[in-house]
Amino acid sequence: MISIPVTASRNYCVKIGSGILPCLASEIHQLTKATRVAVISDSHVWPLYGESVQTILSDSGLEVCSYVFPAGENSKSGDTFLKILNFLAENRISRSDCLIALGGGVVGDLTGFAAACYLRGVAYIQIPTTLLAAVDSSVGGKTGIDLPAGKNLAGAFHPPCLVLCDTDTLQTLPEDIFRDGCAEVIKYGILYDKELFNRLLGQGLSFDRESVIARCVELKRDVVALDEYDTGLRMKLNLGHTIGHSVEAASHFQISHGKAVAIGTAVITRAGCKAGICSQETKDHILRILEVFGLPTRTDYSAQQLLTHALSDKKRTGETLRLILPKDIGECIIFPMETSALYAFIQEGL
């Protein structure tokens, strides 16, 4: 098992390994004074792991309740959020008790936001069961829900007390969902680590999961330690996300997050190349790695459709929006752009 400490407003560890899920109960007893645990999951993950988690917890003397919501981005809403809060209150979860997010990014974001708001803050543990959640959304303390106007527009910074990533859970992922997570893995290579990028390019989907997840978590850990509240360097983790979120919203979330981020990364890379920010070679390498992993690099949505949703991006400040653009493999820049220039930039990337 690999253990990666994260320094934040609440310090915690990310533990990664095969077959470590049975350690959950002992971790809860060490980290909290919980007598009750609320497991939050979705309709895809609960049938796979819910009963096992419930047994692990109850066998250790913990009282367990569970809330399962319909899988999918559409559940990452105010309605589901309030239902979870009411469920916690009805089950008398106290401030000393603990929530568990068992699932992918939607489960983690919802559970974390509920933990941040219920009783003004309770402890929670992330158990990511998708690659995307393991390398990205479970680490860093960002929680939230979507609003009709855009993704993640309501939320809070609320670090977990533990991230427990059992890589065995990734074995039940459909390959298409695994590829989604690869978009976020590739992102770390483009942003910070040329060696990781080249390793991924050479190995494709056969990369070693435990070591690559650990490297991505280390990279995110280092960024979060410098900028927990996303006011500077942490913005770079949004590579591909401004346009990616626009693609998701335009599709009414029929296009998954990972595929949308891949499209967003390709769009801003092509546009950045035309603007002279990166070389033709860098652009070709980035498009090539997305293709190697079977991720899309094009969209049928127009620049105007994408612009409409991009203007709701939470990184917008007045009439300026900060894009993250590749300069070289392993080096990206924060590029402030006036919203009046964004349409033409998107058009260049399509």
N, C-alpha and C positions, 0 to 999 in steps of 0.2 A: 504493500500500500504506500502511495505517495501522499505526504501531508504538506500542504502549502499554507503557511500563515499569511493572513491578510491584515494589514494595519489600516484601521479606519476609525470612525467615531465609536464603533464597537468592534474590537478585534475578534477575529474568528479564523477557523481553519477550513480549507477545502481539502477533503480527503478523497483520493481517487484510487480505485483498485477493483479487482475482480472478486466477487463474492463477499463484499463487505457490508451488505444490507443488514445481516443479523447483528451487526455492532450498534444498530440504531438505538436500541433501548438503553444500553449502558452509556452511550453518549448523552442521551437525554438526562439520565440520572446524574451524570457528572456536571452537566452544563446548567441545569435548571432545578427548581424545586417542584416541578410539575407533578400533580397527581392525576390530572386529566390531560388528554391529548386529543386535538381535533385534526383529523387527516382530511385535507382538501385535495380532490382529484377530479379527473374528467372521465367521461364515459368510454374512452379508449383505453386509458391506463388502469383504471380501477379493476376491471376484470382480469388484468394480467398480474398485478402486484398488490392489489388492495387487501386481499385476504391474508397474504403472507405478512404484510406490514402490520395488519391488525393483530395477528397472532403473536408476532415478535413483541409487540408492545404490551398486550394483555398478559402474556406469560410472565412479564417482568413486574406485574402488579399495577400497571397503569390502567386507568379507566379510559376507554377509547370511544370516540364518536366519529362519524365520517359524513362528509358532504360531497356529493358527486354531481357535477353539472355537465351539460352537453358539450362534447369536445368541439373545438373550433374557435377562431378569432372572434366570431360574433358573440360569444359568451363573455368576452373581455369587456364587459359593459357595466354601467351603473346599476342596472337591474340585478345582475348576478352578484355584484359587490354587496348590495344591500341585503340580498338573500343570505349571503354568507355571514354578514354581521348579525342578522337576526337569528341565524342558526347558532352562532357562538353564544349569544345571549340566552337563547332558549335552553342550551345545554350547560349553562352556568360555568362557562370557561372563565377563569379568574386571571388576574394579572400575573400570577405566578405560574400559570399553566403554559402550554406550548401548542403552536400550530405546526403542521407539517405539510409542505407543498410537494405532493407526489405527482410528478408529470413533467410536461414540457414548459415552454416559455409562458404560455397563457396561464397555466396553473400557478407558476411561480410568481408572475406579476400580480395576479389577483390575490393570492394568499398573502404575499408580502404587503400589499396595500391594506388588506383587511387587518393584518397584524399591526401595521403602523397606526391605524385609526381606532381599532377596537380598544376600549378602555385607555385610550391615548397611548397605546403601545404595549404589545406583548411579544414574547420571544417566538421565533419561528425557525424551522429548519428546511433547507432546500434539498430535495432528493430529485435531481434532474434525471429524466428518463429519455431525453433526446440529446443528440450531439449538440444541437444549437443551444439548448439550455445549459448543457455541461460546460461549454467553452465561453458562454457569453452571459445570458440573462440571469443565471443563478448567482453570478459573482458580481459584487460591486454595490449592492444595496438599492438599485433602482427598482421601484415598484410602481404599478399604475394600471389604469384602464383607458380604453379608447372613448372618445366622444364622437357624436355624429360629424363634427367638423374635422376630426383627424385622430391619428394614433397617439396614445400615451399623453394626452393633454391634461389628464388629472392623475396625480400620483404623489409619492413621497420618497425621500431617501430613508431607507430603514434596513440596515444590514441584518442578515440572518445571524444566528448564533453558531451555525454550522452548515456547510455544504457537503453532503455525502453522495459521492458519485460512484455508484456501482456500475462498472463498465459492462457487466453481464446484461444489464437492462437494455443496452443498445442492440443486443442480438435479436430482440423482437421488433426492432424498427423496420418497417418497409424500406426498401432501398431508396425510394423516392424521398421519404422523410429524412433518411440519412444524408442524402445529397443536399437537402436544405441546410443542414448543419454545416456541411462542407463550405458553404458560402461564407459563413462566419469564420471558419478556420482559415480559409484563404485570405480573408480580410487581415488577419494578424500578420501573415507573411508579407502582404503588400505594405502594411503600415510600418512594421518594426523589424522584420527578421528575414533577410534574403536567404539565409541558409534553410529556414523552414519552408519558404516559398519554393526553393529549388527541390527540396526533399519531396514536397507534395506534388510538384510538377512531374517528378520522376516516378513516384510510386502510385499516384492516382488514388483510387478508392481503397487500395490495399495497405494504406499507411497504418502504422502501429497506433492503436487508439489510445492506450493509456499514456504513452509518452507524448503524443501530439496534444492530447487534452491538457496534460500537465504543463506543456510549454505555453499553450494559449492562456491558461489560467495565470501562469507566472507573468506573462506580458500584461494581462489586464490588471493583475495585482499591483504591478509597479506603477501603472498609470493612475489607478484609484488612490494609491498612497500619496501621490502628488496632487491630485485634483478630485477629491471625493465627490464634490458637489457640481461637477461638470461646468465649470466656469472658464476653463482654459484648455489644457492639454487633453483632457478626457474627451473633448469634442471630436477628436480625431477618430474615436471609436465609431463615429457615425458615418465612416466611409461607406458610400453607396446607399445610405439610409434615407437621405432627403428625397431623392428620386424614387428609391425603393418603396418608401411609405406611400408616395403618390401613386405608384403602380398598384400597390395593394388596395388603396382606397378607391381608385378608379375601377378596379375589378370587383368592388364590393367584397373584398377579401377572398375571392375565388382563386387568386394567385397567391401562393404561400409566401411567407416572409423571406425565406432563404432564396427562393427564385427571384423575388422582387429585388432583394439586395444585390443579387448577381446582375440583374438588368441595370439597376441603378449604378453599380460600379462600372459596368461597360459604358453606359451613357456618359458619365462624367469623365471617364478615361479618354474616350474618343474626343469629347469636347475639349478637354485639357490639352490633348496632343495638338489639336488644331490651333489652340491658343498659345502653343509653344511652352507649356508648363512641363510636359514630359516628352521624351523622344518617341519616335515611331517604334523603336525596338521595345521600349518599356510598354507601350500600348499593346504591341503584338504579344508580348509575354503574358500580360494580364488577360487579354482575350483568349489566349491559348489555354491558360490554366482553367478558366471557366468552362471551356469546351471539353477539356480532358475529364472534368468532373460531371459532364452532362448537364451543365447549368445554362440557362438561356442568356443571351446577350442582346436580344432585340425585343421590342414591344410594338404592338400595333396602336397603342395610345398616342395621340398627337401631343405636340409640345404644349398646346393650349390646355388640354385635359390635365397633363402633368403639372403645369404651372398652377392651375387652380388649386390643386391639393397642396402643392409645395408652399404656397403662401400661408398655409396654416401650420407650417413646421414650427415646432417649439423652439428651435434655435434662431428663429427670426428676431431681430431687434430693430424695431421701427421699420424702416425701408431697406434694411440690410439683412441679408441671409448669409450665414457662413457655410460655405461648401468645403468639403475635405477632398483634396485633389492629389493624385499620385504625382510625385516628381521623379521618383526612381523606385525600383523594387526595394522596400525597406525604408522608404522616406516619403512622407506625405506632408502637405502643407494645409493650414487653415486659410481659406481664400474668401475674404469678405466680398460679397457681390450685391450691388444694388438690385432690388427686385425688378426695376425697370429693364435691367439687362438680362434677367434670368431666362426669359422666353427664347431669346436668340441663342443663349448658351445651350439650353436644352435641345433646341433645334439642331445645333451643330453636332450634338452627340447621338442623335437618333439614326 
